[in-house]
Amino acid sequence: MNTYQITENVLVEYRDLMIKDDRVAFLKAQADEQIAEIAGNEEMYNGLLEKVKAPENVGNMVLWIALMSDEDIVEAYIEEFDKDFTDMIPICDLADMLFYMVYAMKVKGEAFEGFDYLLTYKTPGMTEVDQHAISNALAYIQKLKGASFTPQFL
């Protein structure tokens, strides 16, 4: 996962400029709500955990990223719970959550149960979430600093 390689100064700057506390609160609430909803259907929940090979102890934010970065799972979720939105969870939500978690871990020293699992979770959707998180952060910071900005994590 490349997002985890971003340096602390870039994490701090992007978090301070783009991922405000109200955005983080919204994303956490969304993750908790959707995971609770899925968990209400025990058969579906257990099947999805098995499909993504989630560890036994995994927090809702980590699990939400893993589940919602899989298009087939998102489609099943929408169908099962008759959701009134498109067949995708916005990738920007997942990318912002991932970025925030990396920021919180590296800068604030917070721990997220099961985060190591995300470091090794390899799916096309997860790769896209990771790339989106990096692209958003670096493009925004480069715009602020001008063309002389060189990513320090490369």
N, C-alpha and C positions, 0 to 999 in steps of 0.2 A: 504494500500500500504506500503510494507516494506521498499522500497527505501527511503521513506521520513523519516524513523527513523534512517538512518545512521548519525553518528556524523560528526560534521564539519571537524575535523582533517582528517578523512577518505575521506570525500568528496574532500577536498583540495588536498590531496596527490594523489588520483586517477585521479582527473581532471588534475593536473599538469603533471602527468606522461603519461596519456593515451588519454585524450580527448583534444587535442590541438585546438587552435583557428581555424586552417584551417578545421579541422573535424567538428567543431561546425558550421562554415560558410557553409560547404557543406550540413550538415543536415538541417539547416534553409532554404537554397535555395531549397533543395529537397522537404521539407514540403510545402513551398510557391508554388512551381511549380505544385505539384500534387494536392493541394487543389484548386488552380486557375483552373487547368484543369477540375477537377470534377465540380467546380462551374459553368463552362461554359455550362454544361448540367443541367439547372435549375431543371428539374424534378428529375433527378438522385440525385443531391445534396440535395434537400429538402427531398427526400425519405431516404437518408442515415442519414441525421441529425435526422430525426424522428426515424429511426431504432436504432440509438445509444443513443437516448434521450439526445442529446447535448443541453446545455443551449443556450439561445439566444446570449449571448455575450461570445464567445469563440475564443481564438487566434488560428492561423494556426498550431502552434506546438502542442498544446493540441489536437486540432481536428485531426491532422495527426496521432498522437499516437492512439487515439480512433478508427479512421476509419481503419487504417492499421494493427491494432492488431486483426481485425476480418477477418478470412479467407474468408468468403463468400463475404465480401465487396472487398477484394483484388482481388478475382477471377472476380467479376463483373467489377471492375476498369480495369483490364487487358483486359477483353473481349471488353468492351465499347470503350476503347481508343487504342486497338490493340497494346498493349505493347509487346516489344520484350525482355521479361525477364521471368524468371520462375514464377510460380503461388504464389510466396511469396515475400513480401518486407523483406529484411534481418532483422531478429529479433535484430541483433546487432545494426542496425541503430536506431531502436525504443528504445532499451535499453540505448544506448548512449545519445539519445535526452532526455529521461526521467531522466537519471542520471545528465546530464548537467543542466536541469531545476531545479532539487532539489538543486544542488550545487549553482546555481545562486540565488535561492530564499533564501536559508539558510545562505550562506556565503556573497553574494554580496547585499542582500536585494532587488533583482529584483522581480517584480510581473509578472505573466503570466495570462492573462485573461482566466478565466474558469478553472484554475488549480485545484480548489477544486472539480470540477466535476471528475477529474481523481482519486482523493482520494477515491471516492465512486464508480467508474466505475468497475463493476465486470463482467468480461467475462473470459473464459479460455485463450484467447489470451493475455489479459491484465495481467493476473496472470503470464503467461509465460514471458512477457516483464519485469515485476517487478522482477521475480526470476533471469532472465538473467542479469539484471543490477547489482543486489546484488552479484551474483556468480562471475561475471567478476571482480568487484572491490575487493572483499575480497580475491579471489584466487590470484590476482596479488599482492596485498599488503602483503598477507601472504608469498608469495614467496620471496618478497623483504626483509621482516623482519625475516624470518625464522619461525620455528615451534612455537616459543613462542608468536606469535601474537594472541591475543584474541579479537574477534569482540566486540566493546564497545556498540553496539546498541541492543544486545540481552538481 
